[in-house]
Amino acid sequence: MSEIDQLRTLLGLQPTKAEEITFGEFLVRLKTKPHIAQTAASLLVHAIESKGEITDALPERRPYLQMLKQFGVTPYKAFDHVRGSQRTVHRILNHLRAAAANGYQLRLALILRGGPGSGKSFLIDAFKEVLEGQIVYTVAGCPVHENPINLLNLLPEAKQQEIAKHLGIENVLKDVMATAGRPCQHCWKQLMHGKDEKNPNLFDVQVHAMRLSSREFGISTWTPSAPGQGEPLTTALQKGSRGIIDMPEIFAVTTPAQGQASELDVLLEATNDRRILGTLPLDAVLLGQTNPGSWDAFIKSQKDPNKFTRRLHVMDVPYILSVTEEELAYRDFIGQMKERPHIDPMALKMAALLAVISRMKKDHEVDIVTRARMYDGETLIKVKKNPTGISNELPGGAWEGTLSTSSRSTPKVEKEFWSVPDLWRQAGADEGMYGLNMADMLSIVSQAIDFYLKRKPQFLSSLRMIAFLRAKVSELSNKPGLTDKEKEVLKNCLEFLKPATSKTDKPGIIEDEYRRVLRRELLSVVAPDFEDRAAELFQKYRLHSKHYAQGTRSFQDPNDRSRKIDVDTDFLDLIDRWCGDTSSETRDKARLALEAELFDLVRDNQKRFKAGDQAATEDLQLDWKSLPRLEKGISAMLNEEIAKKVERILRPEFELKEAELIHRKESLERFRALGYSEHSLEEALQYIKDYELWKTN
C-alpha cells in the first residue's frame, strides 16, 4: 500500500449509521443479543465495563488501586485519567445498575454535588466520552431515536406473549418490556398513515443501528440561560435521548416568561414520567452538576422541596483523598508545560499531602497522616483503642494466651485493627467535601514551577515546595470574603506547615512527614538489602524460637540434615530486647506463643477467605511483617545498624576509609537514581546533617 493510500485509510471515519434492518429482524436478534434493546443506563454500564480495568498502572499507584479492589471498588480504565474518582464512580455505577434493573433509580436524575475544582465536569465528560461511538438500535425517522422495543406496546399484552413464545424469548422480552416506554406519536403516525394505511404491520418498520455522537444525538449538554436565549431543555433532552444529558449548574435556572413551562418542570417530568412535555418518550441518563451552596439555596427557596428531593438523587463528589492520585493530577498538568525546573521526587508529594489532609477530618484516634497513608494503599497496623470485646475462650474453659488455667477471672479481649473501610465509615460521607481545591493547588504548583524556573540553579526541592506552600497559604488566608469553613481549612494548613524553629523543635506534620520519607530513602540507599536481611532475621528467629519453646538445646539444620545447630538464645534475647521484651518472663511468653500466633493468622485468613472476605488471600504468606511485635523489633535493630553507617558516610571524605568511600559513592548514586539532582541532593544531605535524621526513631 502506498503512503497516500495508507494515509487515506488512517483518515477514514466510521459512518453514523452502522446497519439497517426491519423490526421483525430486530425481534429475532433478541434471542441471542438481548442487549440491543437495553436502556441508556444499561448501555452506559456495559460501555464502561467493556473497556476493562486499569492493569498498567505506575508502580507507585498500584497499592492504592489494589487496596480499592480488595474492598470492592473496581478501578475502571474508562476513568483512569480522572484521578481519585474510583470510589465516586463505584457509587454512580451502583446507581446506574439499579436503574438498568428497572429500579426506582430509572426515574431519577442524578445530581453530582461538589465544591469548585472537585472534578464534577471532568468526571461527567468521561461518562460522555465512553458513550461516543456506542451503537444503539433506533426507529428510523423518530425525533428521539426511540428504542424499537417500545413499538411492541402498540400491541395487546396477549399478542406480545404470543410473539415471545413464538420466538422463544419469553424471559428476554419480560425483562426488556419492563423498561420499555410508550411509543411517540410521530412513530405511530408514520406506521398508521404510511405507505400501507390499510394493513399497517410492525414487521416492516425500519430499524437503524446508529452510533451515538455528541455532534448528532445521544450525548448532549444543557446550560441554563435567560428565557428566550440559548437552547431550551426540551431540545437538549431530544438530542441526548438514548444516551446521556449533562446539565451543569442546573439550579441556576431563571424564571420563565409568561406562558412558558419552567425548565425544572420539564426536568421533573423527564425523570418521573420518562417523557418530554408529555409527547415524546425519553430514555437517557440525566446528570446534573451543582455545588453545596447552590443546592442548599435552591432547596430553601422552594415552597415544595419534596417535589425535587424525591425525583433527584444527590450524590456528593469529594475532592481527591489519595496522595498518589493527587500527585498524578499535578504531574498530568505539569506534563503539558513547555519548561520546568528539576523537581525533587518528593516535592509534588508534599503538596499533594497538604491538599489531601486539608480535606480530612482531624478528630480521630488514628492521626491524619497515618490515615492518608492508609487511604493511599499502605498497609499499616493501627490497633483500635475500643475493641468490641470478642472473647477468646477455648473449648474446656481455658483462655487463649494464658499461661495458667487457674487465672481466669478476666477474659482476654482480641485486638482489633483499623481497616480502610472502618476509617471511611467513621469519617462519614461528607469527608473530602471541603479543603484546598484542585484549581488552587494547580495554581500554586504552577507558580512554584515558574518561580524556581527563573532562578539559578533551576530546581524545585521538597523544602522549597514546603516553604512556597507556606507563603501561598498565608496569602490565601488574607483574601477577603472567605467563609468560616475556608478560614478553618487555611488555619489548619498553616498549622500543618509550621516550620521547626530549632534543631530540637518538632515541625508541623508536613515537614515531619518529609523527614520520615527522607529518612526512609536514606536508609534504603545506604542498605538496599534491608528486606533480605529482615527476612533472614525473621526465619532465624522463628526457627530458633520454635525449638526453644519445645525445650530442645539443638536441632537438625534444615539445609543440611547431617549437621546439628544449637539453639541461639543470645540471638533470641537480642531480637526480643529490640521488640521491647526486657524480662525473661515476657520473652519466654513471646517465644512460646509465636507459632500459635502465626497459626492463628493463617487460620483466620482461611476462614475469612472462605467467607468471601476480599481482604483475605487463598494462601497467606507469612513474613517478617506478619506480626507487629516482630516487625517493630527487626526494623529497629536494622535501622540502628544502618544509622551508624549513615553517620559515617556523611562525614568529610578525608575521615573515611577506602571501603567507606566506596560505600558513600554507591549510596549517593542510588540517591540520584531516585530522582535527585546534584543541587537538590546537596540540600537534602545538608538537611539530614542539620537534624541528624539517622537518629530519628
Secondary structure, DSSP 8 states (H G I E B T S, - for coil): --HHHHHHHHT----SEEEEEEHHHHHHHTTT-GGGG--HHHHHHHHHHHT-B--S--GGGHHHHHHHHHTT---BGGGTTSTT-HHHHHHHHHHHHHHHTT-GGGG-EEEEE--TTSSHHHHHHHHHHHHTT-EEEEETT-TT---GGGGGGGS-HHHHHHHHHHHT-HHHHHHHHHS-----HHHHHHHHTSTTSSS--GGG-EEEEEE-BTTTBBEEE-----TTSS--HHHHHHHHTTSEEEETTGGG-----TTS--HHHHHHHHHHT-EETTTEE---EEEEEE-HHHHHHHHHT-S-THHHHTTEEEEE------HHHHHHHHHHHHTT-S---EE-TTHHHHHHHHHHHHTS-S-SSS-HHHHHHHHTT-----B-SS----B-B-TTS-BTT-S-TT--SS--B---B--HHHHHHHH-TTTTSSSS-HHHHHHHHHHHHHHHHTSSS-EE-HHHHHHHHHHHHHHHHT-TT--HHHHHHHHHHHHHT---SSSSS---HHHHHHHHHHHHHHHHHH-TTHHHHHHHHHHHHHHHHHHHHHT-SEEEETTEEEEEEE--HHHHHHHHHHTT--SHHHHHHHHHHHHHHHHHHHHHHHHHHHTT-TTS-SS----TTSSHHHHHHHHHHHHHHHHHHHHHHTS-GGGS-HHHHHHHHHHHHHHHHTT--HHHHHHHHHHHHHHTGGG--
